[in-house]
Amino acid sequence: GLKGFVKGEITLSLIFFDSLYFRSVTCYRKRMKIMNIHRFSLIVIFWGLSCVVAYAQGWPDIALFFEGYKACFVLYDVKNDTVIRYNEKRCQERISPCSTFKIPNSLIGLETGVIPDESHVFPWDGIERQIKSWNRDHDLRSAIANSVVWYYQKLAVEVGERRMKEYLQKLNYGNMDISGGLTQFWLGSSLKISANEQIDFLLKLYRNDLPFLQQSIDIVKEITILSRTDDVIFRGKTGSGFEEGKRTWGWFVGYIERKENVFIFATHIEAKENAFGIQAKEITKNILKSLSLL
C-alpha cells in the first residue's frame, strides 16, 4: 500500500543520492559538502513523510484494539476516497459471512416478494432454541435485530435455489457459492466473502447502486439502523461463527452517515474461543470513537 510505496521511494532516493555522492568524490570539497547536506536533508524529509503516512494510517493504535485475535479491519472514507486497513492480507481473504448475510438475504426476500415489507411475520415453529429471543414469532425488523437464524432459513427456502443464486450473482457477493444448502450456505459453509468485498457491497447499498427496487433498499437501510442522532446514523450487522460448539470468529459490518461524510467499515476477529459478533461490534465502536467518528 501507500506505506510500502513510501518505503520504496526512500530506498530508491538513497541509492540515487549515493550514486551522485560517489561520482563526485574527485570534485571540490565544497561541492561534496553541499551534496552531503542535500543528501542528509532529503533523507530527513523522506523519513518524516514515512512517519506521517504511518500515523495517518493509524496502524499502531488500531493494532492495539485486536490484541489476542487474528483479525482484520477496513474503514472506507467515501468523500475522500481513502481507506484505512489493519492486516491488509487478511482483508483480502474470503471467510463465511455468517449473520452479516442477513443484509443481502433481507434484500433478496423483499425483492422476490417472499416478504412484502419489514412487518411480515413468520410464525415460530415451536422448537425451543438456545437463544430465548428466537422462541417466538418474528417479523423482518425483529428478526434482523435479534439475528434470528430460523427466520432467514425459512426466507431462503422460500426464495429458492434458482432465485438465490441469480441474485447473489447480480450482487457479485463474495464467491456466490450456495452449494452448502439453502439453510446453511452462509453459516460457516460454502458462501465466503472478504472484508474488502463487504466494503464494496455496503458502498453499493449506501449509494443505492444495487439491482433492487428502491423500496427494498430503503427498508433494509432502515432496519439495520443501530442508533440515530441529529448528526450521526449508525448502521451495522454482527455475525458469529462456530467450531466444535465454540464461538471462534466474529464479524461486524456497516456504515456511519455523518452530515459531512460517510464511513463504511468491516471488522473480522478470530480466536480459538470467545470470538463472536458482539465482541467485533464493541471493538469496532471503540476504534470509531478513537477516530471521533462515533
N, C-alpha and C positions, 0 to 999 in steps of 0.2 A: 504493500500500500504506500501511502504518502510517506510514512516514516522510513520505509525501506528505500524509497526514491531519494529522500534527502541524504541518507547514509551513502548511497551510491554516488550522489553528486559530490559529497565531501571527499570520498576516495579518489574520484576522477580529478577533482580540483587539486588535491595534494600531489598526485602523480604529475600533473601538468606543471605545477609550480616547482616541483623538484627537478623536473627536466630543464626548466629555464635556469634554475639555480646552478646546476652542474655545467651547463653550456656557457655560463657567464663567469666561471672560475678564473679565467685569464683576463677578465675585464678589470677595470679600475676598482679599488676598494670601495670607493664612493658608490659606484653602481651596485656592487654586491651588498652594501649596507642598505641601500634603497630597496633592492629586491627582497632582502630578508625582512625588512619592515613591512613591505606589501604582503609578502607571503604570510607572515605572522598575523597581520590584520585580517586577511581573508579567512584564515583558519578559525580565528575567533568568531568572525561573522557567521561562518557556516556552522560552527559548533553551537552558537547561540540560537540559530534558526532551528537546528535539530531539537534543542531543548524546548523551544516554543511549540513545535509541532507535537512532540510527545506530550506536553502539558495539555495542549488543545484536544488531543485525542482522549485524554483522561485515563490512560492505561493504569497508572499506579493506584489511583483512587478506586476505579471500577473493580480492579482485581481483588481488592480487599473485601468487597461485598460477597465474593464467591469462595471464600476460604472453606476448604473441606469438600468442595464439589468439583466434578468435571462439568464445565459449564460454558455457555456462550451467551452473548448479548449483542443485539443490534439496535441502534437508535437512528432513525432517519429524520433529518430536518427538511421538511418539504419545501419551505420557502427558499432556503439557501442551497438546496440540493446537496447536502453533505451528510456523511454517515460516520457514526462512531461505532466501532466493533471491539468486542472483547473476545479473544480466541477466534481469530479470523478463519482458521482452518475448520474448526468445529462449526462455524456458522454456515459452511457450505455442505455439511453432512446431512443427509436425509434421515429423519427419525419419525417414528409413528406420531401423528398429531394428537392422538387420544381425544380428549373432550374439546380441544380447540377446533376440532372438525364440526362441532355443533354450529359454528358460524356459517360455513357453506352448506351444511345439512339443512339449516333453517331456510336459507335462501332457496335451495332446491325444492324443499317441501312446499314453500309458498308459491314458487314459480309453476310447479306442476299442478297446483290446486289440491294436493293432498291435505294441506291445511289452508283454509281461506284467509286466515288472519291470526294475529297473536293471541286471540281469545279461544282458539279451537281446542277443545278438551279431548284428550284420550283418557278413557276410564282406567283406573288401576285394575290390574288383573287379579288382585288379592294375594299375590305372592309376597310374603314378608322378606324384605331385603335389609342388609346390614345398615344402610343409611336410612334413618327413620323418615326423613323428609320425602323420600321416594314413595312411601307407602300410602299413597292417596291419589286421587285424580289430579291431573296436571294439564294446564294449557301451555302454549308455546312460551309465553313470558315466564311462567313459574318453572318450566322445565329447563330453560337455559340458566335461570338464576340459581337453581338447585342442582344443575348438571345431572339431570335425571336420564340415566343411560337407557332405561327401558322405553321411555317416550321416543327417543331418537332411533332406537332399534325398530320400533313399530313404524315410525315415519319412513325409515329407509326401506323396509319391506314393502310398504305401500307405494313408494316411488318406483320400486322395481329395478332389476339389474340393468336393463337396457337404458332406461332414462338416467339412472345414476351415473353410469359410465359416460353417457353422452354429455351430461352437464359437467362432470369433472374434466372432460377433455375441453369443453368450452372455457372452463375456468383455468385450464392449464395448471391444475392444482397438484403440485408435487409430482410423484411418479404415476398418478392416476390409476393405480392398481387396486381393484376391488376383488381380486381373486380370493381373498380371505373369507368371503361370505358376507351377505348383506347385513348381518347383525354384528359382525366382528371386524371388518376390514380396516377400520380406523383405530381399533383398540389393541395396539401392540401387534398388529398383524401386517397385512400386505401393503396398505397405503402408507407412504412416507413423504415427508416434506422437510426442507431445511429452514433454518431461521431466516436466511436471506429470502427464500421463497414465501415465507409467511409475510414478510415485509411487502413484497411485490403484490400479493393478494390483497392485503389490507389497504395498500395505497390505491388500488383499483376500486375497492369498496368505498373508501373515502371520496374519491373523485367521481363516483357514480359511473365508473367505466367498466361495467360488467354486463354480460349478455342477459340481463334480467329486467323485468319491469321496475320502474321507479318505486312503485308501491311496495314491492318485495324488499328492495334495498332500504327504503325508509323504515320499514317495520324492523328489520334486523339491526339497523343503526340504533333504533330506539330501545330495543330490548337488551342491547349489550351495554347500555349506559350504567356505570357503577356509581358515579357521583356527578353532580352538576352544580356549578355556581354561576354568578353573573359573568365571570371571566374564563372559566375552565369547564370543559366537558371531558370526562374521563371514561373511556370505553375499554372493555377488555374481557378476556375469557381464559380461564385456567384449564389445565389438562394434567392428568396424572397417569403414570404407567406402573405396572406391577410385574414383579418377578418372584416366583415362589411365595406368593402372598404378601410380599413386602413392597412398599412404595419406593421404587428405585429411580424414577425420574419425574420431572415436573415441567410444565410449560406455563408461561403467561404471555399472551399476545394482545395487542390492542393499539389504541392511539389516543393522544391528548389533543383536543382542539382548544387553542387559546385564541384570543381576539386577533393577535398579530401573526400567528403561525400554527402549524400542525406538526406534531412529533409522533412518529409511528415506531413501535417497539416490539421486539420479540426476545424472550428470555427462555433459556432451557437449562435445567440443572440435572445432574445425575450423581448418584451415590449408591452404596451397597444397601442402604436403607434410609428411611426418613427423608426422602427427597420426593416432594409432590407439589401439586399446583399451587396450593396456598402459600407454601414457602417461596416458590418462584414469584408469586404475586407480591409478597412482602419485600423481597429483595429488590424487585423492580421498582416498587414505590419508594424505597429508600434511595435508590440511585436517582430517580426522577426528582425527589426532594433535594438531594445534594446538588443537582444541576438547576435548582429553582424553577422546575417545570411543573411541579405539582404542589 
